[in-house]
Amino acid sequence: MQNEKRQIAILGSTGSIGTQALDVIRSNQKLFEVYALTAHRNVELLIEQAREFMPEMVVIADEQKYLRLKDALSGLPIKVWAGEESLSQTVEAEPIDMVLTAMVGYSGLKPTISAIRAGKPIALANKETLVVAGDLVTKLAEEKQVPILPVDSEHSAIFQCLAGESNNQVEKIILTASGGPFRTFTKEQLLHVTSKEALKHPNWNMGAKITIDSATLMNKGFEMIEAKWLFGTSTDQIQIVVHPQSIIHSMVQFRDSSIKAQMGLPDMRLPIQYALAYPVRIYSDFERFDFSKYPVLSFEEPDMKKFRCLELAYQAVRKGGNMPCILNAANEVVVAGFLKDKISFPAMSEIIERIMAEVSFIASPNLDDYIQTDAEARQRATEKVKI
């Protein structure tokens, strides 16, 4: 890497990915420096992070938290902003070398687009950006010659497997899934699962929303859509395989039938570090994998009849247009409803399917269309969930 520290803006610094990214930066202070931190409403943790890393600027999206943030950081040489528009303005700052988009859900779309327009390399942890507007975002990135480096463990694995293979034809991408905590449950058992049970992921430590998405397999559906846009493949070239141990993070099969896999213990700091330091692999003190502790690595097909969200994701991406946007908006609402115990586990996919049938389809949407679609789908889903 260059001698100068890489200046990093972290969108969503108080979430699971954001806090782990700061762990990576904390351990590599000669290589990275925090230029900007943003959060939605967790002002207390944002204050704590700002005092430690002393960024040039911090942004709190919830404007009601602005005075608390400004007062807590008064006297420090840190610019304090608030509001959704400030997020998009922040990523355009000239000194920023990379923007880590770790915001949850649809909220990451606008600031990611702003960062790409400003020519900033993207470390993408916000998969919903490509789920909602993959065509728009990838075309813009190509036009601006901005690299999008995947941070999700599965897409990072695929990216690593493709290194040095630019001239070799990919036959298939194999996305691995843990299967979530209810992999072996019957349909009857799924009727009675609680949000508390669903938040206990067997392998990964993640935020609440993505943990529920993992339990329904919607997260894997989103990752399939993201992979399509990141790697320029068709959905027919993407296979999802349940791998309960979460040791093989994903694989690539080439035209000669050989398969490359990226392996390691489940630790999100590794793909975060890989993206921030790319193309250099830097040292880490992360726990090393011991084959003797994992004598069996197993694989099975996902059950899309039991976990309908995965099938709905395939339907959405095959339909194209604004359908994945509808899928995502409805999903964010039903997950919020499930977390508040308003609806059952199976009801999430049932409501999403109804919203996909109700909201107007647009074959070639622009950004305004996506914004309107998101609003309409959320409103319809909210009426059904009764949040």
Helices and strands as residue ranges (DSSP letters): E 6-11, H 16-27, E 32-39, H 43-53, E 57-60, G 63-65, H 66-72, E 79-82, H 84-90, E 98-101, G 105-108, H 109-117, E 122-124, H 128-144, E 148-150, H 153-162, E 170-177, H 187-190, H 195-198, H 208-216, H 218-231, G 235-237, E 238-242, E 248-254, E 259-263, H 269-277, G 291-293, H 308-319, H 323-339, H 345-358, H 367-385
